[in-house]
Amino acid sequence: MSPWLPILMAVPVLGAVVVALLPKGSDKLAKQVTLLVSLVVMVLTLVMAVQFSPRGDRFQFVAEYNWIPSFGVKFGVGVDGVALVLIALSVVLVPIVVLASWNDADGVKTADGTVIAPKRSVKTYFSLLLVLETMMIGVFAATDIFLFYIFFEAMLIPMYFMIGSYGGAQRSYAAVKFLLYSLFGGLLMLVAVIGLYFAAGKGTFMFPELVGAIQDPATQKWLFAGFFIAFAIKAPLVPVHTWLPDAAAQAPAGAAVLLVGVLDKVGTFGMLRFCLELFPEAAKAFTMPIVVLAVISIIYGAIVAIGQTDMKRLIAYTSISHFGFIVMGVFAMSQVAQSGAALYMVNHGFATGALFLVAGFLISRRGSPYIADYGGVQKVAPVLAGFFLVAGLAGLSLPGLSSFVSEFMVMVGTYSSQAFGSGGLAVAAIVSAVAVILAAVYILWMVQRALNGPTAESVKGFKDLNVREVVVLAPLVALIIGFGFFPKPLLDVITPSVQHTLTNVDVKNPAIAEKGAGE
Amino acid sequence: MDPVKITDYVGTGVIGVSWLMIALPLLGAAILLVLGRITNKWGHLLGVAMSLASFVVAVLGFVELLGLSEDARRQAVHLYEFIPGMVDMGLLIDPLSLSFALLITGVGSLIHIYSIGYMSHDPDRRRFFAYLNLFVAAMLLLVLSDNYVGLFIGWEGVGLASYLLIGFWQFKPSAAVAAKKAFIVNRVGDFGLLVGMFIIWTSFGTLAFGDLQGKVGEASSGTLTAIGLLLLLGACGKSAQLPLQSWLLDAMEGPTPVSALIHAATMVTAGVYLVVRSGAFFEASSTASLVVTIVGVATLLAGAIIGCAKDDIKKGLAGSTMSQIGYMMLGAGLGPAGYAFAIAHLIAHGFFKADMFLGAGSVMHAMNDEVDMRKYGGLRKLMPITFATFMVGYLAIIGFPFLSGFYTKDGIMETAMEHGQWMGWLAVLGAGITGFYMSRMIFMTFFGEKRWDKDAHPHESPSVMTVPLILLSLGSIGLGYYLISDNRFMKFLAPAVGLPERLPEFHLFSTTTVGLSSLALVALGAGFAWYKYGKSEVPVLAPRGSFLTVFARRDLYGDALNESLFMRPGQWLTRIAVFFDNRGVDGLVNGLAAAIGGTSGRMRRLQTGFARTYALSILFGAALLAGALLLVGNI
């Protein structure tokens, strides 16, 4: 029994209680406490992460406590490589988001006094953020499927309030849409979780014990469908994606980062671990339709992104395209593709996080999310424009930046996957590569309209980024460039974990082991 | 002779630290960008220093390489594990990569120095040097990488630098649009390169040049042809070859030193490098190499024709660049017999074209940034150094006897003639057209009457600009003879690209059909240019021109074609998709929900009753998803 994960989960929620109980009028203290707590969690996580041994047991830092003994529900936690890097992603993003949202609940005004968001409770916002952090750690750490389900659903609550009370003009519309979509997915998953419990007949929800427990192909397929649809809504895949642009556009930039950067990854994480390993036969049977859906998401998301007029919606649609890549990588059933997909989950968090935050900083200066309301920002705010460009280039997966490595691995891994006869997957990889061109269009066209050209009248008074904003963005850019050239530390942790998954799915690993056996 | 085996470098010489070539300019760029305004005062000096330092490393590496025996002249320097199990980062030091490295850092340094003067009035000069350093670093990674992934990182890195520099004056909408266009068109090519890499990895299990050696024969001919054509698509994007040529003329929006360095001497030749470096694939597929020569011939003619009609001096030179790269591409498609001529022409072109671009910059500097040659005229007396150096570049490019272009271009044309009469004669025809449009440029700019705007006060440029011009023109004079005589360059390159079975004979003055007929055509072209633009007066306003002139002025309708084939349908597709996404996926489902719920009146107001709407719309979406699974997966 390792105390690491329970401690990591306890610290933020205790911090949240402290922040909530602070006396009235201590907004500044609330922010400082939140930042401190999130930094402590980050440091603790990194200390834990360096003790993880990639070639050791699959699940490490394991802890189990009985919770509802009559149903065999346990509070079971433990991490494999993929879970570890996603937890690391979450806890690195939280302090950045805290600092980025420093003034978001204070009532945001532009220089000319236009109120973008009225003043709301600062303490509530930051304690919600900490509660969310606990849940993000919990959902990736849970090894008990029932516990996973609880976190999967409970995460919605803080996010619902962060969008619904702290968001933009259409916030309640967006929040309810988000909640309903997610609840529906959750409901399907609950049915599937219960079904799994009874079909397996093992009296436990512990994931390691349930692997291989369902043998009947028909049962596998039904349960797979329940899990998959829940995860596809979360990720989200076309056609169940329309909640994301609304939620991301209405959420405050910081919450959007966590929503798209972390919460959505629960969907792709769930596919990789639960859909594949618990129901391997079903996963193989469904591979082609799912890869087709993923490719549709990649291309469709990119095309719709090109046509957006609202920056935050545009970023949301680019994410739908990128989630398509992740899903394609997961279901391509090759180690290169799956490692790439898991790496993509992390890299996308940093890249999209940076893009949402810098767009948020831009929007906070003008009060409008519309690209057309800007122009020539580079002249007045070159530092902001520079960060915007770098984040954008990460969004179009420029080689040398982290997203390229993962996108390349997903595409190469999919193309070379021999799992189902290479034909279909090769075509999928080629079609998905068209997104490389589309990504340049959606990012650079936005850059051209918002940052280049003659300086718009409304933009002339803009101040460049302040120190806080630079401190928010600089670490993200450093991570994007650093992992762009040195992805090895992440891949070394991810790959053994993916090998476990592939072993459980019983797919012959085509790429690395046999070094590409020819077409 | 086949290329020699790539071996791991075990020595302790400069080759072991050849990564410094990339790291130094990269460091320069990082310092200038991160420290920002603090470095404004000395930023340009740091930029020049880093580029020169990189040149010194390249020279030392070159000396060390020459000291090795011929079969040891391909050294792989391992750097680190990049993607474990898939790609290791490493550099390949061989005659081919070092030839490029010397060109990039040598000509690059001269252009850095020139830019000190050219950009001296620009408030953002420091940022300019940061981007130039970034470019040099990326270009060196492109040519030095020992695997396709590293090459691709450099490939897109130079694309980024090109994007930043074309759009350097991004406040001009035309510059911003041109920058974006260049990047996007290049990405079309990158698609090819990417898919090519998928196939290489799948077929051979490696993306490293060393591991690919000797393995190429294992794949089927269809696979090899596919790889070749996809790599060629990438090369067409980067090197502005048909059908991906349209971005290069717009790229002239960038400051002129950029046009000289990136869009003439180095980056645009990366496609030729790619084809030569991937020679094994092309040699194994006659279809792929045939297509390379077709692309080369088509582009050498198209670029020359475009060059004939441009009044903008930079666009004229850009058309010429397209055309000259067409020659290189043609050479690259001819196998080991053509490689050395292609690369020698590439290096010679790097000198004479950079020389002429910088000369054009010097003229613009003197003429209030005027680029319209119809407003030049008679500048030879006021700008003697610029004139003399430009003349050298001009004579070199048209293939005037004994100058650089004479030997390198002739080599390509002779080799082409041996491979096929049609390509040989078309290449000779291209030489004639080159004689015309380059002479036209000379007559319009330096000879004839003054047609200047009233406020123009032409003057010679400062020595920080003229000294690089002089050095570049020296290269334009003697380099061709040096490289080609005794097959010197062919033998030097041999360890990297192999030798043809029969070495060509060298003549100081070739009297073959190709040699004589191309000289005759060039003389004819130049004479015609003299008749039209030297003897007669040049109108300040361009005449309407024949159908052919308009065709050439409009870049052979390349943009119009792209617009009607891709842009407009793309815009419609985007609009339809957005509409569908808002109304279709969301709205149609809402409407359906409304119909079922019988509350259509309320549905229009989204704030009321949307809980039920969405409950239904999710159900609908999920049903679609489940349906898809059921249909295709046969539960």
Interface residues (C-beta under 8 A of the other chain):
Chain A: S172 Y173 V176 K177 L180 Y181 F184 G185 L188 A218 K221 W222 A225 F228 I229 A232 I233 L237 V238 P239 V240 H241 T242 A282 A285 F286 M288 P289 I290 V292 L293 Y300 I303 V304 I306 G307 Q308 V336 G376 Q378 K379 V383 G386 L393 L398 P399 G400 F404 V405 F408 M409 M411 V412 Y415 S416 S422 A426 A429 I430 A433 V434 V436 I437 A440 V441 L444 W445 V447 Q448 L451 N452 G453 P454 T455 F485 F486 P487 K488 L491 D492 T495 A511 I512 E514 K515 G516 A517 G518 E519
Chain B: L33 G36 Y80 E81 F82 I83 P84 G85 M86 V149 F152 I153 W155 E156 G157 L160 Y163 G167 Q170 F171 P173 A175 A176 V177 A179 K180 F183 I184 R187 V188 D190 F191 L194 V195 M197 F198 I199 W201 T202 S203 F204 G205 T206 E218 A219 S220 T223 G570 L573 T574 R575 A577 V578 D581 V585 D586 L606 Q607 F610 A611 Y614 A615 S617 I618 L619 G621 A622 L624 L625 A626 A628 L629 L631 V632 G633 N634 I635
